[in-house]
Amino acid sequence: MSRTSRFKFRLYVAGDTQNSAQARVNLSAICRDHLSGQHEVEIVDVLKEPKRALADGIFMTPTLVKLGPAPAQKLVGTLSQTETVLLALGLGQEMASA
């Protein structure tokens, strides 16, 4: 995968709960450390937009959706296992060890 690809993420959270806050911090660190300047992140608070979450098929929070580049991926949890998150998002083992 080209390192010049622009990644688009949507993170579904439930207000300021501990898990949601941790997922935000972890996603921010992953983007800063591995995708600097190559990403966009949209945060959706399911407490404020419950119909959107249901329409998007989100039933647990926090949930990260990689919208692009394809293929789309969904991860549930706080994103604390950085290497596992990178691999699950298709970012490759070379980036996980970078």
DSSP file (Angstrom, degrees, kcal/mol; ACC not computed):
  #  RESIDUE AA STRUCTURE BP1 BP2  ACC     N-H-->O    O-->H-N    N-H-->O    O-->H-N    TCO  KAPPA ALPHA  PHI   PSI    X-CA   Y-CA   Z-CA
    1    1 A M              0   0    0      0, 0.0     2,-0.2     0, 0.0    89,-0.0   0.000 360.0 360.0 360.0 136.3    0.0    0.0    0.0
    2    2 A S    >   -     0   0    0      1,-0.1     3,-1.4     2,-0.1     0, 0.0  -0.453 360.0-140.3 -70.0 136.0    1.3    3.4   -0.9
    3    3 A R  T 3  S+     0   0    0      1,-0.3    -1,-0.1    -2,-0.2     0, 0.0   0.588 100.5  66.9 -72.3  -8.6    2.3    5.6    2.1
    4    4 A T  T 3  S+     0   0    0      2,-0.1    -1,-0.3     0, 0.0    -2,-0.1   0.484  73.6 115.9 -90.8  -2.3    0.8    8.5    0.1
    5    5 A S    <   -     0   0    0     -3,-1.4     2,-0.6     1,-0.1    63,-0.0  -0.377  68.2-126.4 -63.2 143.5   -2.8    7.1    0.4
    6    6 A R        -     0   0    0     33,-0.0     2,-0.4    -2,-0.0    33,-0.2  -0.843  22.3-147.2 -94.9 124.3   -5.1    9.3    2.4
    7    7 A F  E     -a   39   0A   0     31,-3.4    33,-2.2    -2,-0.6     2,-0.5  -0.746   8.0-160.9 -95.0 136.7   -6.9    7.4    5.1
    8    8 A K  E     +aB  40  68A   0     60,-2.4    59,-2.9    -2,-0.4    60,-1.3  -0.975  13.9 179.7-119.8 123.4  -10.4    8.2    6.2
    9    9 A F  E     -aB  41  66A   0     31,-2.8    33,-2.1    -2,-0.5     2,-0.4  -0.891  18.1-162.4-122.3 150.7  -11.6    7.1    9.6
   10   10 A R  E     -aB  42  65A   0     55,-2.3    55,-2.8    -2,-0.3     2,-0.6  -0.983  11.4-162.5-130.0 121.7  -14.9    7.4   11.5
   11   11 A L  E     -aB  43  64A   0     31,-3.0    33,-2.9    -2,-0.4     2,-0.5  -0.919   4.5-155.4-109.2 119.4  -14.7    6.8   15.2
   12   12 A Y  E     +aB  44  63A   0     51,-3.2    51,-1.8    -2,-0.6     2,-0.3  -0.827  22.8 171.8 -93.9 124.5  -18.0    6.1   17.0
   13   13 A V  E     -a   45   0A   0     31,-2.7    33,-3.1    -2,-0.5     2,-0.6  -0.824  36.5-127.5-128.1 166.3  -17.9    7.0   20.7
   14   14 A A    >   -     0   0    0     -2,-0.3     3,-1.4    31,-0.2     6,-0.2  -0.790  63.4 -79.0-115.9  85.3  -20.4    7.2   23.6
   15   15 A G  T 3  S-     0   0    0     -2,-0.6    -1,-0.2     1,-0.2    31,-0.1  -0.289  92.1 -31.9  60.4-138.6  -19.8   10.6   25.0
   16   16 A D  T 3  S+     0   0    0     -3,-0.1    -1,-0.2     4,-0.1    29,-0.0  -0.074  86.7 149.2-107.3  31.9  -16.8   11.0   27.3
   17   17 A T    <>  -     0   0    0     -3,-1.4     4,-2.8     1,-0.1     5,-0.2  -0.204  61.2-107.1 -61.2 159.7  -16.8    7.4   28.7
   18   18 A Q  H  > S+     0   0    0      1,-0.2     4,-2.5     2,-0.2     5,-0.2   0.912 119.2  47.1 -57.1 -46.9  -13.4    6.0   29.7
   19   19 A N  H  > S+     0   0    0      2,-0.2     4,-2.3     1,-0.2    -1,-0.2   0.895 112.9  49.1 -64.5 -39.7  -13.3    3.6   26.7
   20   20 A S  H  > S+     0   0    0     -6,-0.2     4,-2.1     2,-0.2    -2,-0.2   0.923 112.0  48.2 -65.8 -43.7  -14.3    6.3   24.3
   21   21 A A  H  X S+     0   0    0     -4,-2.8     4,-2.2     1,-0.2    -2,-0.2   0.907 111.9  50.1 -62.5 -41.5  -11.7    8.7   25.6
   22   22 A Q  H  X S+     0   0    0     -4,-2.5     4,-2.8    -5,-0.2     5,-0.2   0.902 108.6  51.9 -65.0 -40.5   -9.0    6.0   25.4
   23   23 A A  H  X S+     0   0    0     -4,-2.3     4,-2.8     2,-0.2     5,-0.2   0.904 109.3  50.6 -62.5 -40.8  -10.0    5.2   21.8
   24   24 A R  H  X S+     0   0    0     -4,-2.1     4,-2.4     2,-0.2    -2,-0.2   0.936 112.5  46.1 -61.0 -46.7   -9.7    8.8   20.8
   25   25 A V  H  X S+     0   0    0     -4,-2.2     4,-2.2     2,-0.2    -2,-0.2   0.932 115.0  46.8 -62.4 -46.4   -6.2    9.1   22.5
   26   26 A N  H  X S+     0   0    0     -4,-2.8     4,-2.5    52,-0.3    -2,-0.2   0.902 112.6  48.8 -65.5 -41.7   -5.0    5.9   20.9
   27   27 A L  H  X S+     0   0    0     -4,-2.8     4,-2.7    -5,-0.2     5,-0.2   0.914 110.3  52.2 -64.4 -41.2   -6.3    6.7   17.4
   28   28 A S  H  X S+     0   0    0     -4,-2.4     4,-2.6    -5,-0.2    -2,-0.2   0.918 111.1  47.0 -59.4 -43.9   -4.7   10.1   17.6
   29   29 A A  H  X S+     0   0    0     -4,-2.2     4,-2.8     2,-0.2     5,-0.2   0.902 112.0  50.1 -65.4 -42.1   -1.4    8.5   18.5
   30   30 A I  H  X>S+     0   0    0     -4,-2.5     4,-2.5     2,-0.2     5,-0.6   0.936 113.9  45.0 -62.0 -46.3   -1.6    6.0   15.7
   31   31 A C  H  X5S+     0   0    0     -4,-2.7     4,-1.7     3,-0.2     7,-0.2   0.917 115.7  46.9 -64.2 -43.3   -2.4    8.7   13.2
   32   32 A R  H  <5S+     0   0    0     -4,-2.6     4,-0.4    -5,-0.2    -2,-0.2   0.921 120.4  37.6 -63.4 -44.8    0.4   11.0   14.5
   33   33 A D  H  <5S+     0   0    0     -4,-2.8    -2,-0.2    -5,-0.2    -1,-0.2   0.775 134.1  17.8 -81.7 -27.8    3.0    8.2   14.6
   34   34 A H  H  <5S+     0   0    0     -4,-2.5    -3,-0.2    -5,-0.2    -2,-0.2   0.596 131.2  33.2-122.7 -16.3    2.1    6.2   11.4
   35   35 A L  S ><<S+     0   0    0     -4,-1.7     3,-3.0    -5,-0.6   -28,-0.1  -0.041  70.6 174.4-134.4  32.7   -0.1    8.4    9.2
   36   36 A S  T 3  S-     0   0    0     -4,-0.4    -4,-0.1     1,-0.3    -3,-0.0  -0.184  77.7  -7.4 -51.4 119.8    1.1   11.9    9.7
   37   37 A G  T 3  S+     0   0    0      1,-0.1    -1,-0.3     2,-0.1    -5,-0.1   0.537 117.7  91.3  73.0   6.6   -0.7   14.3    7.3
   38   38 A Q  S <  S+     0   0    0     -3,-3.0   -31,-3.4    -7,-0.2     2,-0.3   0.010  74.2  69.3-120.9  27.5   -2.3   11.3    5.5
   39   39 A H  E     -a    7   0A   0    -33,-0.2     2,-0.4    -4,-0.1   -31,-0.2  -0.970  50.9-158.0-147.7 158.0   -5.5   11.0    7.4
   40   40 A E  E     -a    8   0A   0    -33,-2.2   -31,-2.8    -2,-0.3     2,-0.4  -0.993  16.3-163.8-131.9 138.4   -8.9   12.4    8.2
   41   41 A V  E     -a    9   0A   0     -2,-0.4     2,-0.5   -33,-0.2   -31,-0.2  -0.990   5.3-168.8-128.7 128.4  -10.9   11.5   11.3
   42   42 A E  E     -a   10   0A   0    -33,-2.1   -31,-3.0    -2,-0.4     2,-0.5  -0.960  12.2-151.3-111.8 132.2  -14.6   12.1   11.9
   43   43 A I  E     -a   11   0A   0     -2,-0.5     2,-0.5   -33,-0.2   -31,-0.2  -0.904   9.4-169.0-104.9 128.1  -15.9   11.5   15.5
   44   44 A V  E     -a   12   0A   0    -33,-2.9   -31,-2.7    -2,-0.5     2,-0.8  -0.970  10.9-152.0-118.3 118.5  -19.5   10.5   15.9
   45   45 A D  E >>  -a   13   0A   0     -2,-0.5     4,-2.0   -33,-0.2     3,-1.0  -0.804   3.1-159.5 -89.3 112.1  -21.0   10.6   19.4
   46   46 A V  T 34 S+     0   0    0    -33,-3.1   -32,-0.2    -2,-0.8    -1,-0.2   0.699  89.5  62.7 -68.9 -18.4  -23.7    7.9   19.4
   47   47 A L  T 34 S+     0   0    0    -34,-0.4    -1,-0.3     1,-0.2   -33,-0.1   0.814 113.1  35.5 -73.3 -29.0  -25.4    9.6   22.4
   48   48 A K  T <4 S+     0   0    0     -3,-1.0    -2,-0.2     1,-0.2    -1,-0.2   0.730 132.1  29.7 -91.5 -26.8  -26.0   12.7   20.2
   49   49 A E     X  +     0   0    0     -4,-2.0     4,-1.9     1,-0.1     3,-0.2  -0.461  67.0 152.0-131.7  60.8  -26.6   10.9   17.0
   50   50 A P  H  > S+     0   0    0      0, 0.0     4,-2.3     0, 0.0     5,-0.2   0.863  74.2  54.2 -64.3 -35.9  -28.2    7.5   17.8
   51   51 A K  H  > S+     0   0    0      1,-0.2     4,-2.5     2,-0.2     5,-0.2   0.885 107.8  50.7 -66.1 -36.9  -30.1    7.1   14.6
   52   52 A R  H  > S+     0   0    0      2,-0.2     4,-2.1    -3,-0.2    -1,-0.2   0.925 109.2  51.0 -65.1 -43.6  -27.0    7.7   12.5
   53   53 A A  H  <>S+     0   0    0     -4,-1.9     5,-3.0     1,-0.2     4,-0.3   0.930 112.6  45.5 -59.9 -45.9  -25.2    5.0   14.5
   54   54 A L  H ><5S+     0   0    0     -4,-2.3     3,-1.4     1,-0.2    -1,-0.2   0.912 111.7  51.7 -64.1 -42.0  -28.0    2.5   14.0
   55   55 A A  H 3<5S+     0   0    0     -4,-2.5    -1,-0.2     1,-0.3    -2,-0.2   0.835 110.4  50.0 -63.0 -31.8  -28.2    3.4   10.3
   56   56 A D  T 3<5S-     0   0    0     -4,-2.1    -1,-0.3    -5,-0.2    -2,-0.2   0.435 119.3-111.7 -87.2   0.7  -24.5    2.8   10.0
   57   57 A G  T < 5 +     0   0    0     -3,-1.4     2,-0.6    -4,-0.3    -3,-0.2   0.797  65.0 149.8  77.3  28.7  -24.7   -0.6   11.7
   58   58 A I      < +     0   0    0     -5,-3.0    -1,-0.2    -6,-0.2    -2,-0.1  -0.864   9.3 156.4-100.3 119.3  -22.9    0.5   14.9
   59   59 A F        +     0   0    0     -2,-0.6     2,-0.3     1,-0.2    -1,-0.1   0.468  62.1  42.3-119.3  -7.8  -24.1   -1.4   18.0
   60   60 A M  S    S-     0   0    0     17,-0.0    -1,-0.2   -48,-0.0   -48,-0.1  -0.979  81.2-105.1-138.4 150.4  -21.0   -1.1   20.3
   61   61 A T  S    S+     0   0    0     -2,-0.3   -48,-0.2     1,-0.2     2,-0.1  -0.959  88.7  36.7-130.2 153.4  -18.6    1.7   21.1
   62   62 A P  S    S+     0   0    0      0, 0.0    15,-2.7     0, 0.0     2,-0.4   0.558  75.4 163.5 -75.8 146.4  -16.0    2.6   20.6
   63   63 A T  E     -BC  12  76A   0    -51,-1.8   -51,-3.2    13,-0.2     2,-0.5  -0.998  22.3-156.6-129.9 129.0  -16.0    1.4   17.0
   64   64 A L  E     -BC  11  75A   0     11,-3.4    11,-2.7    -2,-0.4     2,-0.5  -0.904   7.1-166.0-104.0 130.5  -13.4    2.6   14.4
   65   65 A V  E     -BC  10  74A   0    -55,-2.8   -55,-2.3    -2,-0.5     2,-0.8  -0.973  11.3-150.9-116.1 124.0  -14.4    2.4   10.7
   66   66 A K  E     +BC   9  73A   0      7,-2.8     7,-1.4    -2,-0.5   -57,-0.2  -0.852  17.1 179.1 -90.1 112.8  -11.7    2.7    8.1
   67   67 A L  E     +     0   0A   0    -59,-2.9   -58,-0.2    -2,-0.8    -1,-0.2   0.776  49.3  68.2 -86.3 -29.6  -13.6    4.2    5.2
   68   68 A G  E    S+B    8   0A   0    -60,-1.3   -60,-2.4     1,-0.2    -1,-0.3  -0.983  79.3  26.9-163.5 155.0  -10.7    4.5    2.8
   69   69 A P  S    S-     0   0    0      0, 0.0    -1,-0.2     0, 0.0   -61,-0.0   0.606 105.7 -73.2 -71.7 161.4   -8.7    3.4    1.1
   70   70 A A  S    S+     0   0    0     -2,-0.2     2,-0.1     2,-0.1    -2,-0.1  -0.200 103.4  61.8 -60.2 152.6  -10.6    0.2    0.4
   71   71 A P  S    S-     0   0    0      0, 0.0     2,-0.1     0, 0.0    -3,-0.1   0.536  79.5-133.8 -82.8 153.1  -11.4   -2.3    1.8
   72   72 A A        -     0   0    0     -5,-0.1     2,-0.3    -2,-0.1    -5,-0.2  -0.404  26.4-168.4 -66.2 145.9  -13.5   -0.8    4.5
   73   73 A Q  E     -C   66   0A   0     -7,-1.4    -7,-2.8    -2,-0.1     2,-0.4  -0.975  13.2-153.6-137.7 150.4  -12.7   -2.2    8.0
   74   74 A K  E     -C   65   0A   0     -2,-0.3     2,-0.4    -9,-0.2    -9,-0.2  -0.992  10.7-176.5-125.1 135.7  -14.4   -2.1   11.4
   75   75 A L  E     -C   64   0A   0    -11,-2.7   -11,-3.4    -2,-0.4     2,-0.5  -0.998  10.1-155.6-129.9 134.9  -12.6   -2.4   14.7
   76   76 A V  E     +C   63   0A   0     -2,-0.4     2,-0.3   -13,-0.2   -13,-0.2  -0.923  52.4  43.6-110.5 133.0  -14.3   -2.4   18.1
   77   77 A G  S    S-     0   0    0    -15,-2.7    -2,-0.1    -2,-0.5   -17,-0.0  -0.798  99.1 -54.2 132.3-171.7  -12.5   -1.4   21.3
   78   78 A T        -     0   0    0     -2,-0.3   -52,-0.3   -17,-0.1   -51,-0.1   0.471  61.5-126.9 -86.1  -2.6  -10.0    1.1   22.7
   79   79 A L        +     0   0    0    -17,-0.1   -49,-0.1    -3,-0.1     6,-0.1   0.800  62.0 142.2  64.2  30.5   -7.4    0.6   19.9
   80   80 A S        +     0   0    0      1,-0.2     2,-1.2     2,-0.0     3,-0.1   0.699  51.0  73.5 -79.0 -19.9   -4.8    0.0   22.6
   81   81 A Q     >  -     0   0    0      1,-0.2     4,-2.6     2,-0.1     3,-0.2  -0.703  66.7-175.8 -95.0  84.5   -2.9   -2.8   20.8
   82   82 A T  H  > S+     0   0    0     -2,-1.2     4,-2.8     1,-0.2     5,-0.2   0.869  77.4  47.8 -53.6 -49.1   -1.2   -0.6   18.2
   83   83 A E  H  > S+     0   0    0      1,-0.2     4,-2.3     2,-0.2    -1,-0.2   0.913 113.7  48.2 -61.4 -42.7    0.4   -3.3   16.1
   84   84 A T  H  > S+     0   0    0     -3,-0.2     4,-2.7     2,-0.2    -1,-0.2   0.900 111.8  50.2 -63.8 -41.5   -2.8   -5.3   16.0
   85   85 A V  H  X S+     0   0    0     -4,-2.6     4,-2.1     2,-0.2    -2,-0.2   0.937 110.3  49.5 -62.8 -47.0   -4.8   -2.2   15.0
   86   86 A L  H  <>S+     0   0    0     -4,-2.8     5,-2.9     1,-0.2     6,-0.4   0.918 114.1  45.1 -59.2 -44.6   -2.3   -1.4   12.2
   87   87 A L  H ><5S+     0   0    0     -4,-2.3     3,-1.5     1,-0.2     5,-0.2   0.911 111.6  52.0 -66.3 -42.1   -2.4   -4.9   10.8
   88   88 A A  H 3<5S+     0   0    0     -4,-2.7    -1,-0.2     1,-0.3    -2,-0.2   0.832 107.9  52.6 -64.5 -31.4   -6.2   -5.1   11.1
   89   89 A L  T 3<5S-     0   0    0     -4,-2.1    -1,-0.3    -5,-0.2    -2,-0.2   0.442 118.7-112.2 -83.9   1.3   -6.5   -1.9    9.1
   90   90 A G  T < 5S+     0   0    0     -3,-1.5    -3,-0.2    -4,-0.2    -2,-0.1   0.773  76.7 133.9  77.0  25.5   -4.4   -3.3    6.4
   91   91 A L      < -     0   0    0     -5,-2.9     4,-0.4    -6,-0.2    -4,-0.2   0.506  63.8-121.3 -88.8  -4.0   -1.5   -0.9    7.1
   92   92 A G    >>  -     0   0    0     -6,-0.4     4,-1.5    -5,-0.2     3,-0.7   0.348  15.5 -90.9  84.0 149.7    1.0   -3.7    6.9
   93   93 A Q  H 3> S+     0   0    0      1,-0.2     4,-1.7     2,-0.2     5,-0.2   0.802 120.0  64.9 -66.2 -30.7    3.6   -5.1    9.3
   94   94 A E  H 34 S+     0   0    0      1,-0.2    -1,-0.2     2,-0.2     4,-0.2   0.856 106.8  42.9 -63.0 -33.0    6.3   -2.8    8.0
   95   95 A M  H X4 S+     0   0    0     -3,-0.7     3,-1.0    -4,-0.4    -1,-0.2   0.841 108.0  59.8 -78.6 -34.1    4.3    0.2    9.4
   96   96 A A  H 3< S+     0   0    0     -4,-1.5    -2,-0.2     1,-0.3    -1,-0.2   0.833 111.1  40.8 -63.0 -32.0    3.5   -1.6   12.6
   97   97 A S  T 3<        0   0    0     -4,-1.7    -1,-0.3     1,-0.2    -2,-0.2   0.448 360.0 360.0 -95.4  -0.2    7.2   -1.9   13.4
   98   98 A A    <         0   0    0     -3,-1.0    -1,-0.2    -4,-0.2    -2,-0.1   0.496 360.0 360.0 -72.1 360.0    8.0    1.6   12.2
